[in-house]
């Protein structure tokens, strides 16, 4: 193996293995990524013997800058050194029970360890012992599969996926990240073992989904998930978007494939994971709102608001964070039609102010999604919408500079209203606040204290209220 492959840490591990007369290899993703010329900071070391002892020897060489964690129950150890993580494990063979992905583990040989790997491209090992340093052991043809860009399991894929169904998600994730094809037998095993995914925790599934969503082209994985039947199990709301209904010769676009195109469009513009999720969920309310009008055609009235209400239920079931990330996705889903509506109507200052107020700091992300949502095959139509959205962007910038309404709080708050008129907390206070806010957003008064105070007195007077002395 050429010298350029060598990593100073691997040289140190080699020295430790030599001193302990221990057989050891770098295996899995680090080898795969090196052959693909992809950078990798995660190094997996398999030791024919005690992985923990070799990790402790390396820690002694690296000194205080290295952090060692030992997991005796699993026979593994981890070292974090600068920006690199090194995992040590003793070579082992595994067997599985039908109701769990947790294996029964026994000590094994390098060959046993390679057999338990998920894919041939992750089963390659490079020796770190001095006598055979850099020698590749590739019993399942992983290097050739890398060259042909094929994903294949080392053993029978039905056994591989049934033993640990998370490997099905990993298969689709690797196909997405690497843009590899899934070998026919391996793909059929995805279809026949899909129900086994139910023994995997939502947290593990979500971790793989996040990696798919953060790839260059998430639609690759999402489409495979749909076609093999996994999507219907783990995200039925997205699977339900598939299909086209035709009445009186009128059909609508396939919402599923439109959605995948929108996700890919967002991925080209933004690395924000939650904006990508918002793109996936932006039309999730359409199946529930789909109606056919003989005069108009297909309608999805209020699908954005229905989608907004669906998000918390989806997030809770799938173990998404139930925090500001969820509220962000809700907001983007709820508002995603608003810029398009502005385009189709006269773009008034009042409508732009309201969009700025409701979009707040997420207004740029919202506009990114709206532009990504234009997926017509009619190039003239796309250009028209894009030009109009650019006008909206300029209007947003102009109104923000002039009126400062993004995330604004009206100059008169509830405490001042209660103090001025001697009120307890009540609906009247909220009504007065709402009228002041709407007057500012509609441009009837500037976003300043004196005009807002005068309007407060005027509104209160119409309600029969007078300031207390």
Helices and strands as residue ranges (DSSP letters): G 3-5, H 8-20, E 23-27, H 29-35, E 42-48, H 51-62, G 63-65, E 66-71, G 72-74, E 76-81, E 84-90, E 92-95, E 104-107, H 110-115, G 120-122, E 125-127, G 130-132, E 136-137, H 142-148, E 150-151, H 157-163, H 166-178, E 181-182, H 184-192, G 194-199, H 202-213, H 219-228, H 230-234, H 236-239, E 246-247, E 250-251, H 255-269, H 273-281, H 286-289, E 290-293, E 297-300, H 303-318, H 324-335, H 338-344, H 349-359, G 360-362, H 363-372, H 379-403, H 414-421, H 427-441, H 449-462
